[in-house]
Every structure is written in structure tokens, then in C-alpha cells.
Amino acid sequence: MLKLDDLENKIDYVFKSKDLLIQSLTHTSVQFNNKPNKLKESSKHYERLEFLGDRVLGLVVSEYLFSAFPNEDEGDLNLRFAQLVRKEACTQVAIDIELNEHVILGNNEQKSGLSNNPTILGDVCEALIAALFLDGGMNVAKLFILRHWKTQIKSNLPNKQDAKTALQEWAQKLKLSLPIYSVIKTTGPAHAPEFTIEVTIIGKEKTIAIGQSKRIAEQKAATEFLIKQQVWPR
């Protein structure tokens, strides 16, 4: 049963085209499984919408940052932008609106819990943005983005560039060894693993962090390393 009304209530928007909303929620695995005829006839998977949603998100965030920070140069704006449009930011919004409850998967993928996969959640969030844009126009998409990115916008700092890049640049500046990231352990089921990552720079204290993907864990470890070394504020 597709709980479209529940999702529309969460995002405070009622779609004129339910087929478009369904498409934004549909994973490619559906085409390999038996689904209701209505779903087969009315929707495709979300990948094309994901492409468009990424661009809409980028435009809205760019416009907001340009207006909100008139005294910042291009470099600082780029650092803010990168944090707000990255996949992890989309995944966090998807978690906030419980998008995992609405992702449409093939039978086997649904049973395995793939709806909680961080990458899929981020992709579906971008597809949803595209669906909002196509169904209601830019103002509707913009309202959704500014509302649901509000917390991330408030915590967004110009010095919070990509943590791994910042750590590497810091190490190079001090003529230290380059950071080395190692997987200490992997826990959890296959569809929702957690990675424990250790980052090491010779002569400095090691830092460990946990994330739902290697990339997320590495970013967290690099962030904690920079905070410990008082390069970034906590």
C-alpha cells in the first residue's frame, strides 16, 4: 500500500500528479518484481528525476547563499555550498521526513531493508525535489528545500569545507605525513552496515569515527581530527 497521503502531509504539499510522486519514490529494482498494474503503468524509477533534483537543489542553495552572505567571497560561498548539496545533506533530510517509509522497492530489496540505505535515501530525496519542481514549479521546490535544510543552513560555516580535504591541506602545510584512513571494523546487517574508521597522521593522536558508509565515517573521523588539533572549532 502506497502511503502517499502521509508523505504529502509531511512535506506540506499535495501533488497534482500522483504518478510523478510515485516515480520519485521508485527504485530500479521494481522493474524486476511483480507490482500492481497501476504502478507498472504509471511510474518509472527515480534516476532521471534524481539528475534534475540535484540541479534544482544546487540553484536554490546558490541563490540563498548569494543573498544571505553578501560580504563573502566566492571561496567561502563554495565551501558553504559544498556542505549543503552533498549526498549526506540529502540523506539527513530524507531521515528527517522519514522517507524510508515511502521508498518503493522490489520484493527482495524491501525484505532486506534497503529502504534504509543512506545512498538510496539521498537519491530519493533529490528525486522528490525534482518532482516538486515539475509538479508545482520552482517556488514549491524552493520552499521545501529552505524549510527542510533549515537546520543544516544554520550550522553551515564557511570554514567547514570537506573535512578530508581540509585535513590533507593542513597536514601538507605543516609538512606532516598524509592522513591514512583504515577500516577498524564493520558491524550491522549487509543492507545497513556501520563502518568504524581510524584516521592516522604520524606524530599525531589517532581519531576514530563511525558512519553508515565508509565515506561518511571518513568525513567524521577527519572532522574530529581537525577539532582535536584545534584547527576547527567544536
Summary of the structure (lengths in Angstrom):
residues: 234
radius of gyration: 19.7
end to end distance: 44.3
largest distance: 62.5
contacts: 717
relative contact order: 0.12
helix: 62%
strand: 9%
